[in-house]
Amino acid sequence: MILALDFETANSDPGSVCAVGLAWFDGARITGSWESLIRPHRSCRWFSRFNIAVHGITPEMVAQAPEWGDVWPELAPHFAGSMVIAHNAAFDVPVLLRTLELYGFTPPEFDFFCTCKSARRVWPELENHKLNTVSDFLGWEFRHHDAQEDAAAAANALGAMLRATGCADVTELADRLGIAPGHVSPAGFTPCKVRTPRKRRPAKS
């Protein structure tokens, strides 16, 4: 099972999670989704005007919401051993790790894959590869910057890429596109990277 992840934050601090969305994807279809508003950690609870303008979440909306420490024990089993995807995983995975750190949780072990990096390689002709642009191209309607809907849109984009390339799963897709999935474990973090093509040695004369 693939787990799609999306966060919204209250401000520029990656630990200031104010919403989280998940979607479960079996490789062919979205089988479920979930979301929750989150009251940010006390160390970074302020809301910036910029972030509010992006996602529409205000301090009043999260005043009675659970904190990350309340929801993570139930979410953790879904991450452990899974392939986690996110559109711009370079944002969402560090947000997860920073928030776990703030609450004293040890990260579980899982691989992750960036659907933005892969979309650049599958559909290079697009104007850009933001989630709304990719979704418009695919005819997928959703509310952008709603955490649950963003997670589902990322899962839909992955499904479209698997179909477009004829790949059976994320591992095959990553290999086809020359992208190394990232990895998280209690021991550390390895980012999802586009592999640099090997330079061919000149032929001997």
C-alpha positions as CSV (number, residue, x, y, z in Angstrom):
1,M,0.0,0.0,0.0
2,I,1.2,3.5,-0.9
3,L,0.6,6.4,1.6
4,A,0.2,9.9,0.2
5,L,1.0,12.7,2.6
6,D,0.4,16.4,2.7
7,F,1.0,19.1,5.4
8,E,-0.1,22.7,5.8
9,T,1.9,24.9,8.2
10,A,1.1,28.0,10.1
11,N,4.3,29.8,9.3
12,S,7.8,29.3,7.9
13,D,8.8,27.0,10.7
14,P,8.6,23.4,9.4
15,G,7.3,22.3,12.8
16,S,4.2,24.5,12.7
17,V,1.9,21.9,11.3
18,C,-1.7,23.1,11.2
19,A,-3.3,20.4,9.0
20,V,-2.4,17.0,7.8
21,G,-3.9,14.9,5.0
22,L,-3.4,11.3,4.0
23,A,-4.6,9.1,1.1
24,W,-4.1,5.4,0.7
25,F,-3.4,4.2,-2.8
26,D,-3.2,0.5,-4.0
27,G,-1.4,1.2,-7.3
28,A,-4.6,1.5,-9.2
29,R,-7.1,3.5,-7.1
30,I,-7.4,5.6,-4.0
31,T,-8.8,3.4,-1.3
32,G,-9.3,5.9,1.5
33,S,-8.3,9.3,2.8
34,W,-8.2,11.2,6.1
35,E,-7.4,14.7,7.4
36,S,-7.2,16.6,10.6
37,L,-6.6,20.2,11.6
38,I,-3.7,20.4,14.0
39,R,-2.9,22.9,16.7
40,P,0.7,23.8,16.2
41,H,3.4,23.1,18.8
42,R,3.6,25.9,21.4
43,S,7.1,26.9,20.2
44,C,5.8,27.9,16.7
45,R,2.1,28.5,17.1
46,W,1.9,31.9,15.4
47,F,0.2,32.2,12.0
48,S,1.7,34.2,9.2
49,R,-0.5,36.3,6.9
50,F,1.1,34.6,3.9
51,N,0.3,31.1,5.1
52,I,-3.2,32.0,6.0
53,A,-3.7,33.4,2.5
54,V,-2.4,30.2,1.0
55,H,-4.5,27.6,2.9
56,G,-7.2,29.6,4.7
57,I,-6.5,28.1,8.1
58,T,-6.6,30.6,11.0
59,P,-5.7,30.4,14.7
60,E,-9.3,30.2,15.6
61,M,-9.9,27.2,13.5
62,V,-7.2,25.1,15.3
63,A,-7.9,26.4,18.8
64,Q,-9.7,23.2,19.8
65,A,-7.8,20.9,17.4
66,P,-5.6,18.1,18.6
67,E,-1.8,18.6,18.7
68,W,0.5,16.3,16.7
69,G,1.3,14.4,19.9
70,D,-2.3,13.4,20.1
71,V,-2.7,12.0,16.6
72,W,0.8,10.6,15.8
73,P,0.4,7.3,17.9
74,E,-2.5,6.3,15.6
75,L,-0.8,7.4,12.4
76,A,2.6,5.9,13.0
77,P,1.7,2.3,12.0
78,H,0.6,3.5,8.6
79,F,4.0,5.0,7.9
80,A,6.2,2.2,9.2
81,G,7.4,0.1,6.2
82,S,5.3,2.0,3.7
83,M,6.2,3.8,0.5
84,V,5.2,7.4,1.3
85,I,4.6,9.8,-1.6
86,A,4.2,13.6,-1.5
87,H,4.1,16.3,-4.2
88,N,7.2,18.2,-3.2
89,A,8.5,15.6,-0.7
90,A,11.4,18.0,0.0
91,F,8.8,20.0,2.0
92,D,6.5,17.4,3.5
93,V,9.1,14.9,4.8
94,P,11.2,17.5,6.7
95,V,8.0,18.9,8.1
96,L,7.1,15.4,9.4
97,L,10.6,14.9,10.9
98,R,10.7,18.3,12.5
99,T,7.3,17.8,14.1
100,L,8.3,14.4,15.4
101,E,11.4,15.9,16.9
102,L,9.4,18.7,18.7
103,Y,7.2,16.0,20.3
104,G,10.0,13.6,21.1
105,F,8.9,10.8,18.8
106,T,11.4,8.5,17.0
107,P,10.8,8.5,13.2
108,P,9.6,5.1,11.8
109,E,11.4,3.5,8.9
110,F,10.0,4.1,5.4
111,D,10.9,5.0,1.8
112,F,9.4,8.0,0.1
113,F,9.0,9.3,-3.4
114,C,8.4,12.8,-4.8
115,T,5.6,13.0,-7.4
116,C,6.7,16.5,-8.4
117,K,10.2,15.3,-9.4
118,S,8.7,12.4,-11.3
119,A,6.1,14.6,-13.1
120,R,8.9,16.7,-14.5
121,R,10.3,13.6,-16.2
122,V,7.0,12.1,-17.3
123,W,5.4,15.3,-18.6
124,P,8.3,17.7,-19.4
125,E,6.0,19.7,-21.8
126,L,3.9,21.2,-18.9
127,E,4.3,24.9,-18.1
128,N,5.3,23.9,-14.5
129,H,4.8,20.9,-12.3
130,K,2.9,22.3,-9.4
131,L,0.2,20.0,-8.1
132,N,-2.6,22.1,-9.5
133,T,-1.0,22.3,-12.9
134,V,-0.5,18.5,-13.1
135,S,-4.0,17.9,-11.8
136,D,-5.5,20.3,-14.4
137,F,-3.6,18.4,-17.1
138,L,-5.0,15.1,-15.8
139,G,-8.6,16.5,-15.4
140,W,-8.5,15.9,-11.6
141,E,-10.6,18.5,-9.7
142,F,-9.7,19.3,-6.2
143,R,-9.3,22.1,-3.6
144,H,-5.7,23.1,-3.7
145,H,-4.0,23.5,-0.3
146,D,-6.6,21.4,1.4
147,A,-4.4,18.7,3.0
148,Q,-6.6,15.7,2.3
149,E,-7.4,16.8,-1.2
150,D,-3.7,17.5,-2.0
151,A,-2.8,14.1,-0.7
152,A,-5.4,12.5,-2.9
153,A,-4.3,14.6,-5.9
154,A,-0.7,13.4,-5.4
155,A,-1.9,9.8,-5.4
156,N,-3.9,10.4,-8.5
157,A,-0.9,11.9,-10.2
158,L,1.2,8.8,-9.3
159,G,-1.5,6.5,-10.8
160,A,-1.5,8.5,-14.0
161,M,2.3,8.3,-14.2
162,L,2.3,4.6,-13.7
163,R,-0.2,4.2,-16.5
164,A,1.6,6.6,-18.8
165,T,4.9,4.7,-18.4
166,G,3.5,1.2,-18.1
167,C,5.4,0.7,-14.8
168,A,4.0,-1.7,-12.3
169,D,4.9,0.1,-9.2
170,V,6.9,3.1,-7.7
171,T,10.1,1.1,-7.6
172,E,9.9,0.4,-11.4
173,L,8.8,4.0,-12.1
174,A,11.7,5.4,-10.0
175,D,14.2,3.2,-11.9
176,R,12.7,4.1,-15.3
177,L,12.9,7.9,-14.5
178,G,16.3,7.8,-12.9
179,I,15.1,8.9,-9.5
180,A,16.4,7.5,-6.2
181,P,13.6,7.3,-3.6
182,G,14.4,8.8,-0.2
183,H,14.6,7.0,3.0
184,V,13.7,7.8,6.6
185,S,14.7,5.7,9.7
186,P,15.6,6.3,13.3
187,A,19.2,6.5,12.2
188,G,18.7,9.4,9.7
189,F,17.3,10.8,6.5
190,T,18.2,10.4,2.8
191,P,16.4,12.7,0.4
192,C,14.7,11.7,-2.8
193,K,17.2,12.6,-5.6
194,V,17.3,12.7,-9.4
195,R,20.2,10.5,-10.3
196,T,23.0,12.2,-12.3
197,P,23.6,10.2,-15.5
198,R,26.9,8.4,-15.6
199,K,29.5,10.0,-17.9
200,R,30.7,7.5,-20.5
201,R,34.4,7.0,-20.7
202,P,35.8,7.8,-24.1
203,A,36.5,4.8,-26.2
204,K,40.1,3.7,-26.4
205,S,41.7,4.2,-29.8
